[in-house]
Amino acid sequence: MTDAAPDTDPGTAPDTDPGTAPDTDPGTAPVLNVPQDVLDHFAKLGVTPGTFSGGHLGEKLGIRIVEASGDRVVGTMPVEGNQQPYGLLHGGASAALAETLGSIGAMLHAGPGRYAVGVDLNATHHRSATSGLVTGVATAVFKGRTAATYEIAITDDTGRRITSCRLTCMLRDL
């Protein structure tokens, strides 16, 4: 996330930034370029920059952000470690990936001094995944002053759709 105007494309922090672990390290959470006022606000709540995009849950799920802007956010998550007892990707893990990606997009749209809170999430699970990575792509469908809605498509390694989600976030001032 960036302190630039809403809807600019900040990308992700380079792997060589100080304090940023390489994206290939599975034990670290993604680190995005988050506006300082947002970091300061969440630091008071005990949220560190290393776990910001998905919090401790995102870290445990292995969520990695690949691309981030107010219009589109892309992230991946391993199936391994996020399976239900039958060996299938857990639907709750898919929902957590979707909410993480949509929330990041909504916050980037909201701009400096604002944050996003998910108020409605729905998910339709189309097929299972048993291995590899799933990729989520959150695309803005509505970007207003007080709310933003994102459609999130989650696909497997072969590009087959696993889950379709929709997330609406309320946009608040810090």
Phi, psi and omega in degrees: 000157188224163177267011176286175180300154178304147175074011170278160184262097182281341185066206178240164179294136178299150180296342183267000178299143176300138179078005179247123179282150176302146182297342181279352180279109185290348182269003182240151178274158177294147176239119180255163177279085185268139178306140184301322180295327177290315178300316180298317180298311182285335176299325177297335179267001179088014179267122181268155179304327182293340180240013188302310191294331178227007184061196180294328177297313178301322177296313180296325180281345180080027180292132177234130178271130182258323184209142180211126170208173178293341180267330188204135176229133179237135177211161179238163177207135177286148174286317180304128181090351181238033184256151172275175187304338180274003180087006180265151175306129181290133179300327178293327176293319176298318179295320178295320176299313181299314181294323177298310183295314179296322179294321177297314178300316181296320179293320178296321176296317184300323177090179183302143178080007182226161176217169184244142177232123178294131179240344178207128177225131171230152182218136172242121182266118185267321181205171183264161169231139182240350180199173176081203179250147167253150180239131177251137176236114178263124181240129180295133173245341175208127178231095181256189181281326184243355180208155175216141180236137181233140170262133182238121176255125178250125183236160177271185182299338181264002179089002178284137181288128179264312185216144172243131182228160170224132179234132171246130178244142170273138180258127186235156172278147178293000000 
